């Protein structure tokens, strides 16, 4: 197995690497009435001002009138592609505005778990086999888990009722490897219908964070290490936040080093 050091990957990521990287959008479009976690109402996006209404406000000049459009957005923090803050897991946890920005980007790997069925458990053995297949030893990587769930079900109702989930043991395995951030497709890292929330509870106890409802992960399977960015809004005392998550995919740092 070819093993890449996450430290080397971070050190060798230059501005030239960033400019030449392919950007993969991992973010679900937000729209009114979109499917959301079964416990949450869908977002509502409605006009606050339109060009047709604002043109009558007398803005601009007589020869060049100015108009504007503004939408009003009403939604939960945990809708669409989002990150959970420690405050979401427990009352003593940090709000999203208190978590350092270094938590929301870094060298990453995507594990191929497309054999996991709907409502299935992602366990330690699944992660070990996927790590071996990826050829990257997980250390402090951001670990994204591709189950193919979103592609199978979006936008049908079962997308919020049949997602698989991480076991407590698998979550501890990630932490033991040094990974403090992971992400999944679908509305939750825990299996739909659970009342135990094993992943959320382990994240609470071990100080981990995770992303939910990532998309397009199939494009990252087999590409090797890449760079992940998913910055949250700076919401005071936020329990989480929508993010625009992307992967920057280019030549592997080890290939760059061999050529230098």
N, C-alpha and C positions, 0 to 999 in steps of 0.2 A: 504494500500500500504506500503510495506517495503521500508523505506527511508535510503539510505546510505549517509554519509557525505563524500564529495570528499577530505576534509582535512584528515579525518581518513584513507581513502583509500591510500593516498599518504604516510602517516606516517607509515602505517603497511606493506608497500611493502619492504620486506627485501631481502637480497641476496639469502637466501634460497628459498623465493617465486619465485624469478626470475629463479633460476636454475630448479625449478620443474614446471615452467609454460609451457604450450603448446604454441608454436609459430605459429601464423597464418600469412601467407604471404599475404599482401594486395596489392601487386605490380604487375602491368602489365609488361610482357616481352617486351623489346625494340627490334625491328627488322627493317631491311630496308623495306621501303614501307608500314609499318603498318598504319592502319587508324589513322588519327589525326583530330583535330578540323578543321572544314570546311575552316577556314581562313589560315591554316598553311600547309606548305609542310611536307611530311613524312620524317623521318630520313633516313640517308644513312650511312651504315656501310660497309667499304671496306678495304681490306688488305693494309697495308702500307709496312709491311715486312712479309715474310713467312719463315718457317723453310727451305723450299726448296731453297729460295733465300739467306738467311743469312748464310747457312752452308758454303758458298764459301767465307766468309769474313775472314777466318783464325783465328777464335776465339777458345778458349780452348787450348788443347794440341794436339800433333801429334796422341796420342793414345786415346784421348777423346775429339772429336770435340764438340764445343758448337754452337747451333743455337737458334734463338728466333723468336717469332711471335708477331706482333703489328698490331692492327686495328686502322683505322682512323674513328672517329665518327663525323658526321655533323648533328646537329638537333637543333630545337628550344628549349627554356627553358620549354615551356608549352606543351610538348609531353609526352604521357604515364602518369604514376602516378607521379604527381608533386604537388608542393605547390606554391601558388601565394603570392608574396611579396606585401606590401603596394604600392611600386613603380609601380606595374602593374595597380593599380586602379587610381592613380593620380600622377602628377609630384612632389608633395611635400612629397610623401610617402618614407619610408625607403627601401633601397635595401635589397636583401635577406642576404647579408653579414653583414648588420647592425641590423638585428632582433636577439634578444637574443635567445640562444639555448633553454631556458625554454619554448619557444612558441611551440616547435616541439615535445614535449612528455608530457604525463600526464595521469591521470585517465580518462577513456573514457566510453562511452555507445553507443550502436548501436540501433537505432530505426527502427522498422519494418514498412516500408511504401510501401510494395509490392502491395498494392491496387492502388497506383498512376499509371495512365496509361501513355503511351508514350505521350509526349508533354503536360503532365498534370502539374498543379500547386501544389506545396507543400505549404500549407497554415498553419496558426496558429492552426486551429482546428485539422489538421492532426498530428501536433507535440504534441499537448496536449493529444490526444487519444493514440498515440504511447508511450508517456512518461508514461501514466497510465498503459498501458499493460506491459511495461518493468519493472515496479515496482521500478524505480529509479528516484528520483526527481533531475532534471538537475540543477546543480549550475555552477561551473567552469569547468565542464567536456569538453573534446574533444567529440563532438557529430558527429557520423557517421550515414549516412542516407542510409539504404538499400531499394532500390526500385525494385531490381531484373532486372534492365535495362540491365546491362552488360551480364548477363546469357541469357537474351532473344535474344540479337542481335549480340554479338561478334562472328565472325569478319566481319559481313555483313555491307554494306555501310550505312544502317540506324542507325548504332551505333553513327554516327556523325550528324545525321539529325533529330532524334526523342527523344532526352533525355528530361526528365521533368526538372523543375527548381523551386527554392525557390522564394516565393514572398518577397517583401520588408517587409511586416508585419511579416512573419515568421522569417526572418533574424533578425529583431528587437526583436522578442520574445526570440530568443536564446541569444542575447546580454543582454536583460533585466534579464534573468536568471543567468547571469554571465559567460556564455560560450563565449570565444573569438576566438575559433577555431572549424570549422566544416568541414566535408568532404563528398563527393558524388561519386557515380558511374558516368561513362560517361565523356565527354570532358569538361563539364562546370557546374557550380552551377546554371547558368541561362538557361532557356528553349531554346532549339535549335531554331534558326531563330529570336530570339529577337533582337530588336534594342534599347530596354530600359535598359537592364542589371540591373534589380532592386537589385539583390543580390550583384553584384559587387559595385554598387553605395553606398549601405548601409554599406558594408564592408569598403569602402573608408571613409565614414563619421564617422563611429563609431570605427575605428581602429581595425577591425577584420582581420583575415586571413583565408584562406580555402584551402583544398586539393581537387583535381579533379582526376578522373579516378582511384579511388580505386576499387579493385576487391575482391572477396571472402567474401563479407560482410554477406552473408547468414550464414556463419559459426559463426558469432558473435551474431545473433539474439537469444535472450533468455538466453544468458550465464551470464547475470548480468554485473557488472562492470569489466573492464579489463584495461590493461595498453597499451597505444598507443605510438609508436615511429615512426617518419617520418622525419629523418634528411636530410636537403638539402646540396648540394654542396656549398662551400664558394666562390660564383661567385661575383667578384667586380661589384657593381652597378647592380646586377642581378635583373630582374623583377620577377623571380621565379626560380625554380630549380626542376629537376627530383629528386625523393626520393626513398629509399627502405623502404616502409612502412610496419610495422608489428604490430600485436596485441599479447600481452602476456596474455594468459588466464589461470587462475588457480582457486583455491578456492577463494571465495569472502572474503574480509578482515573481514566482520562481522562474518563469520563462523570461521575464524581463531581466532578471539577474543573470541568467545564463548567457544572454545575448550581450550584456554589458562588458 
